[in-house]
Amino acid sequence: MSSAVRLSFLAVILGLSQLSFVESAMAQKKDVPEPKDVTFETKDGVQIAATYYKSTAGKDATPVILLADLKDSRAVYDQLARRLQTPQTSEDGAEGVQHESFAVLAVDLRGHGDSTKQRGRNGAVRELDAAKLQRNDFLAMAAYDMEAVRKFLVDKNDAGELNINRLSIVGAGLGASVGVTWTAVDWSAPPLAVGKQGQDVKGLVLISPKWSYNGIQMTKPLRHPGVREQIAFMVMYGSGDRSYVSDAKRIEKQLERYHPKPDSLPEGEPHSLAMIDPSTKLQGTQLLTQGGDKASDLIVKFLTVHVAKKDFDWTKRGRD
């Protein structure tokens, strides 16, 4: 199915309100590179599959990592990824959020999608199944999978394709837990005498996050000074499910003192701790795929205001 046909098909399914983005995306398609499937290997031999949506903004591009929920794959993020990748300006004549082209990497964490093979030291291959993963496998996502993702983005940074110092993560469910946990690792990197390493994550979008997910706890990462004070958070969840409401409020309570609300904000500008709770039982990436265009608009606006438009210097990271 071609990109144009796919976009038109999505417009029919999701409603006429989607057409403005579809028309804008189709108009700019000639200037936006087609997504490219890539693979890279973790330290413990897992072949991680991902799709890279290259930006047209070069060194000014804000990179976004997309992490799906348990038993989901990166495919659920294709529409959001293309929306982020395709720049939209006032000259487009389309409604919606105006933004530059983001560099997007949609990732299949181990055991998910196409990331199902792990090569051992003896050469034997282990098949990974999301339904059979153990606690250590989930912890390895944050320890090893995300480190391999970072190395891929460092290479793209040094090639002048993006600015990793503007890194953002969008994670749903399990992906939210992995994203927060690895962000604490990123902000724990010791400073270098020359150059820069770590402290790259500047924005987190957590979709239907859980306080505890298969052994991955939010407690310690959210207590990290860099994470709680230096990063902009958006927490999105359907308010029709009390368990998700409870966990979201717990996250908010941990962060709100470090993100005091100003007396006023410019119209339509999100707060650095944005709590989005539509009245629905939909959770996770269903908020994006079934909830209409608004959820994606809010994510794009949040990342544009709190990360992409901020002044974070580009530096080469060859020693990372």
C-alpha positions as CSV (number, residue, x, y, z in Angstrom):
1,M,0.0,0.0,0.0
2,S,1.5,3.4,-1.0
3,S,1.9,6.2,1.5
4,A,-0.7,8.3,-0.2
5,V,-3.3,5.5,-0.2
6,R,-2.4,4.6,3.4
7,L,-3.0,8.2,4.5
8,S,-6.3,8.5,2.7
9,F,-7.4,5.2,4.2
10,L,-6.5,6.5,7.7
11,A,-8.5,9.6,7.0
12,V,-11.6,7.5,6.2
13,I,-11.2,5.4,9.4
14,L,-10.4,8.2,11.8
15,G,-12.8,10.8,10.4
16,L,-12.8,13.9,8.2
17,S,-11.0,15.9,10.9
18,Q,-7.9,14.0,9.9
19,L,-7.9,15.3,6.3
20,S,-6.0,18.5,7.1
21,F,-3.0,16.5,8.2
22,V,-3.4,14.0,5.4
23,E,-3.5,16.8,2.7
24,S,-0.5,18.6,4.3
25,A,1.5,15.4,4.6
26,M,0.8,14.4,1.0
27,A,1.8,17.9,-0.2
28,Q,5.1,17.7,1.5
29,K,5.8,14.0,0.8
30,K,8.3,14.8,-1.9
31,D,10.5,16.6,0.6
32,V,10.3,14.0,3.4
33,P,12.5,10.8,3.2
34,E,10.7,7.5,3.2
35,P,11.0,5.6,6.5
36,K,13.8,3.0,6.7
37,D,13.9,-0.2,8.6
38,V,17.1,-0.7,10.6
39,T,18.5,-3.3,13.0
40,F,21.2,-3.1,15.7
41,E,22.5,-5.5,18.3
42,T,22.5,-5.1,22.0
43,K,25.4,-6.1,24.3
44,D,23.7,-9.3,25.1
45,G,23.1,-10.3,21.5
46,V,19.5,-9.2,20.8
47,Q,18.8,-8.0,17.3
48,I,16.7,-4.9,17.8
49,A,14.5,-3.8,14.9
50,A,13.4,-0.2,14.4
51,T,12.1,2.2,11.8
52,Y,14.0,5.4,11.2
53,Y,12.1,8.5,10.0
54,K,14.8,10.8,8.9
55,S,14.3,14.5,9.5
56,T,14.7,17.3,6.9
57,A,16.0,19.7,9.6
58,G,19.6,18.2,9.8
59,K,21.5,19.2,13.0
60,D,18.4,21.2,14.2
61,A,16.2,18.1,14.2
62,T,14.7,16.9,17.5
63,P,15.0,13.1,17.8
64,V,12.0,11.2,19.3
65,I,12.1,7.6,20.4
66,L,8.8,5.8,20.2
67,L,8.3,2.8,22.5
68,A,5.2,0.6,22.4
69,D,3.3,-1.3,25.1
70,L,3.6,-5.0,26.0
71,K,2.8,-7.3,23.1
72,D,2.6,-4.3,20.7
73,S,5.0,-3.4,17.9
74,R,6.4,-0.2,16.5
75,A,3.8,-0.4,13.7
76,V,1.2,1.2,16.0
77,Y,3.2,4.5,15.9
78,D,3.5,4.9,12.2
79,Q,0.9,7.6,11.9
80,L,2.4,9.6,14.8
81,A,5.9,9.1,13.5
82,R,5.0,10.4,10.0
83,R,3.2,13.4,11.6
84,L,6.3,14.3,13.6
85,Q,8.6,13.8,10.6
86,T,6.5,16.0,8.3
87,P,7.1,19.7,9.0
88,Q,4.1,22.0,9.0
89,T,4.3,25.7,8.6
90,S,1.8,28.5,8.3
91,E,2.5,28.6,4.6
92,D,1.0,25.1,4.3
93,G,-2.5,26.5,4.6
94,A,-3.3,23.5,6.9
95,E,-4.8,23.7,10.4
96,G,-2.9,22.1,13.3
97,V,0.4,22.5,15.1
98,Q,3.2,24.3,13.3
99,H,6.5,22.5,13.7
100,E,9.8,21.6,12.2
101,S,10.6,18.1,11.0
102,F,11.5,15.7,13.9
103,A,13.8,12.7,13.5
104,V,11.9,9.7,14.7
105,L,13.0,6.2,15.7
106,A,10.2,3.7,16.4
107,V,11.6,0.7,18.3
108,D,10.6,-2.9,18.8
109,L,11.9,-3.7,22.3
110,R,13.1,-7.3,22.8
111,G,10.5,-10.0,22.3
112,H,8.2,-7.6,20.4
113,G,7.5,-7.1,16.7
114,D,10.7,-8.0,14.8
115,S,13.0,-8.1,17.8
116,T,12.7,-11.8,18.6
117,K,16.2,-13.2,18.2
118,Q,19.0,-13.3,20.7
119,R,22.4,-14.8,19.9
120,G,24.3,-16.3,22.8
121,R,28.1,-16.4,23.2
122,N,28.1,-19.9,21.9
123,G,26.3,-18.8,18.7
124,A,23.0,-20.4,19.7
125,V,19.9,-18.4,18.9
126,R,17.2,-17.9,21.4
127,E,13.7,-17.0,20.3
128,L,12.1,-14.3,22.3
129,D,8.4,-14.2,22.9
130,A,6.7,-11.1,24.6
131,A,4.3,-13.5,26.4
132,K,7.1,-15.4,28.0
133,L,9.4,-12.6,29.0
134,Q,10.7,-12.6,32.6
135,R,11.6,-9.8,35.0
136,N,15.2,-9.8,33.9
137,D,14.1,-9.4,30.2
138,F,12.1,-6.3,31.1
139,L,15.0,-4.8,33.0
140,A,17.3,-5.6,30.1
141,M,15.1,-3.4,27.9
142,A,16.2,-0.4,29.8
143,A,19.8,-1.5,30.3
144,Y,20.7,-2.9,26.9
145,D,18.0,-2.2,24.3
146,M,18.0,1.5,25.0
147,E,21.8,1.7,25.1
148,A,21.8,0.2,21.6
149,V,19.1,2.7,20.5
150,R,21.3,5.6,21.9
151,K,24.4,4.4,20.0
152,F,22.3,4.4,16.8
153,L,21.2,8.0,17.5
154,V,24.7,9.1,18.4
155,D,25.9,8.0,15.0
156,K,23.1,10.0,13.4
157,N,24.0,13.0,15.5
158,D,27.6,12.9,14.4
159,A,26.4,12.5,10.8
160,G,24.6,15.8,11.2
161,E,21.1,14.3,10.9
162,L,19.8,15.3,14.3
163,N,20.7,16.9,17.7
164,I,20.7,14.2,20.3
165,N,20.9,16.9,23.0
166,R,17.2,17.4,22.3
167,L,16.2,13.8,22.8
168,S,12.6,13.0,23.6
169,I,10.8,9.7,24.4
170,V,7.2,8.7,23.8
171,G,6.3,5.5,25.6
172,A,3.0,3.7,26.2
173,G,2.5,1.3,29.1
174,L,5.7,-0.8,29.2
175,G,7.4,1.7,26.9
176,A,6.7,4.4,29.4
177,S,8.4,2.5,32.2
178,V,11.4,1.6,30.0
179,G,11.6,5.3,28.9
180,V,11.6,6.7,32.4
181,T,14.0,4.1,33.7
182,W,16.5,4.7,30.9
183,T,16.2,8.5,31.3
184,A,17.5,8.2,34.8
185,V,20.5,6.3,33.4
186,D,21.0,9.0,30.8
187,W,21.0,11.7,33.5
188,S,23.3,9.7,35.7
189,A,26.2,9.7,33.2
190,P,29.3,11.4,34.7
191,P,30.4,14.6,33.0
192,L,33.4,14.5,30.7
193,A,36.4,16.8,31.0
194,V,36.0,17.5,27.3
195,G,32.8,17.1,25.4
196,K,29.4,15.9,26.5
197,Q,27.8,12.6,27.4
198,G,24.3,12.0,28.9
199,Q,21.8,14.5,30.1
200,D,20.3,14.3,26.6
201,V,16.6,13.5,27.3
202,K,14.7,16.7,27.6
203,G,11.1,15.5,27.1
204,L,9.0,12.5,28.1
205,V,5.5,11.7,27.0
206,L,4.1,8.8,29.1
207,I,0.9,7.3,27.7
208,S,-1.1,5.2,30.3
209,P,2.0,4.7,32.5
210,K,1.9,2.3,35.4
211,W,3.8,2.9,38.7
212,S,5.1,-0.6,38.7
213,Y,5.3,-2.7,35.5
214,N,6.8,-6.2,35.5
215,G,9.5,-5.3,38.0
216,I,10.2,-1.9,36.5
217,Q,9.5,0.7,39.2
218,M,8.9,4.5,38.7
219,T,10.0,5.3,42.3
220,K,13.7,5.6,41.9
221,P,13.9,7.2,38.4
222,L,11.4,9.9,39.4
223,R,13.4,10.8,42.4
224,H,16.5,11.5,40.3
225,P,17.1,15.3,40.5
226,G,17.8,15.6,36.7
227,V,14.7,13.7,35.7
228,R,12.3,15.4,38.0
229,E,13.6,18.9,37.6
230,Q,15.1,19.2,34.1
231,I,12.7,17.3,31.9
232,A,9.3,18.3,30.6
233,F,6.6,15.6,31.2
234,M,3.3,14.9,29.5
235,V,1.2,12.2,31.1
236,M,-1.7,11.0,29.0
237,Y,-4.3,8.5,30.1
238,G,-8.0,7.7,29.7
239,S,-9.9,8.9,32.8
240,G,-12.4,6.1,32.5
241,D,-10.1,3.5,34.2
242,R,-9.5,4.2,37.9
243,S,-6.2,2.2,38.0
244,Y,-4.6,4.3,35.4
245,V,-6.0,7.5,37.0
246,S,-4.4,6.4,40.3
247,D,-1.0,5.7,38.8
248,A,-1.0,9.0,36.8
249,K,-1.9,11.0,39.9
250,R,0.9,9.3,41.8
251,I,3.4,10.4,39.1
252,E,2.0,13.9,39.1
253,K,2.4,14.1,42.9
254,Q,6.1,13.2,42.6
255,L,6.7,15.9,40.0
256,E,4.4,18.8,40.6
257,R,6.6,20.6,43.2
258,Y,9.4,20.8,40.5
259,H,7.0,22.1,37.8
260,P,5.0,24.9,39.5
261,K,2.3,26.3,37.3
262,P,2.8,29.9,36.2
263,D,0.1,32.4,36.8
264,S,-0.7,32.3,33.1
265,L,0.4,30.5,29.9
266,P,0.2,31.7,26.3
267,E,-3.0,30.4,24.7
268,G,-2.7,26.8,23.7
269,E,0.8,26.4,25.2
270,P,1.2,23.3,27.4
271,H,2.6,23.3,30.9
272,S,5.9,21.5,31.5
273,L,4.0,18.9,33.5
274,A,1.0,18.4,31.3
275,M,-1.7,16.0,32.5
276,I,-4.0,14.9,29.7
277,D,-7.0,12.8,30.8
278,P,-9.7,12.5,28.1
279,S,-13.0,11.0,29.3
280,T,-12.5,7.5,27.8
281,K,-11.6,4.0,28.8
282,L,-9.1,3.8,25.9
283,Q,-5.5,3.5,27.1
284,G,-2.0,3.2,25.6
285,T,-1.6,3.7,21.9
286,Q,-5.4,3.2,21.4
287,L,-5.6,6.9,22.5
288,L,-3.6,7.6,19.3
289,T,-5.1,5.1,16.9
290,Q,-8.7,5.2,18.0
291,G,-8.9,8.5,19.8
292,G,-8.8,10.8,16.8
293,D,-6.4,13.5,15.8
294,K,-6.3,15.5,19.1
295,A,-4.0,13.2,21.0
296,S,-1.3,13.4,18.3
297,D,-1.7,17.2,18.1
298,L,-1.1,17.5,21.8
299,I,2.0,15.4,21.7
300,V,3.4,17.3,18.7
301,K,2.6,20.7,20.4
302,F,4.2,19.6,23.7
303,L,7.4,18.4,22.1
304,T,7.6,21.5,19.9
305,V,7.2,23.9,22.8
306,H,9.3,22.2,25.5
307,V,12.0,20.6,23.4
308,A,12.3,21.5,19.7
309,K,12.1,25.3,20.3
310,K,14.5,25.3,23.2
311,D,18.2,26.3,22.7
312,F,20.1,23.0,23.2
313,D,23.5,23.1,21.5
314,W,24.6,20.4,19.0
315,T,27.9,18.8,19.7
316,K,29.7,15.8,18.1
317,R,29.8,12.7,20.3
318,G,32.4,10.6,18.7
319,R,33.7,9.3,22.0
320,D,30.3,8.1,23.3
